[in-house]
């Protein structure tokens, strides 16, 4: 019987070992979904923030309906399998369909991240669709970004876990449509509890910071959660497959 692959699963369960090596970089443009997601972001930004006549919006809606109908028509059965993050690979590739760092997700800004000296560093540009108060990034969007950044920093540190509490301090309004700098770093682990810190900067000005307490969830516990919450057999089977791939037995 072949040895199970070590590493971390897409659902945050781990044997604490190294992964099987980094995949192709998003910068290489290997995933066809990246370009589609990019164009959908342009459409969303224009629709939300630009002065466009209703007749043009109606025409665009009709055109996009045809695209959506075609994609649904050619789609195969079930759900597309999610990727498995490699803790020693490129952090940008941890979750390709993430609503924060996923280049394959048109909902994501996306935040661009990289590993620097054991920390997670990132840059972001939030367009019109992420606006809360006028000219400012929505506070809920900032919270979502911190949740993802801190979680990814934990994966890099070999301590994947699920969010328990996330405490955010909004120091100053975070401006819309301007380059921002982000950072996140693992602080410590105490049993199943993992503590992590993150910050957002506009230039040298700290606009928001966060501290999270994350809880490690064992595979069997996560399988029970997914089985209870999901009506998708594909999602449940993927968690089972993750547990088997990482050498765990279901019980």
HURAUR-V7869 format. One record per helix or strand of 2 or more residues. SS is the DSSP state (H for helix, E for strand). FROM is the first residue (numbers start at 1). TO is the last residue. If there is no record, write none. Layout:
# HURAUR-V7869
ss=SS from=FROM to=TO
ss=SS from=FROM to=TO
This chain:
# HURAUR-V7869
ss=H from=26 to=28
ss=H from=33 to=49
ss=H from=54 to=74
ss=H from=91 to=93
ss=E from=112 to=116
ss=E from=119 to=124
ss=H from=128 to=130
ss=E from=136 to=137
ss=H from=139 to=156
ss=E from=162 to=170
ss=E from=180 to=190
ss=E from=193 to=202
ss=E from=205 to=215
ss=H from=219 to=229
ss=H from=233 to=245
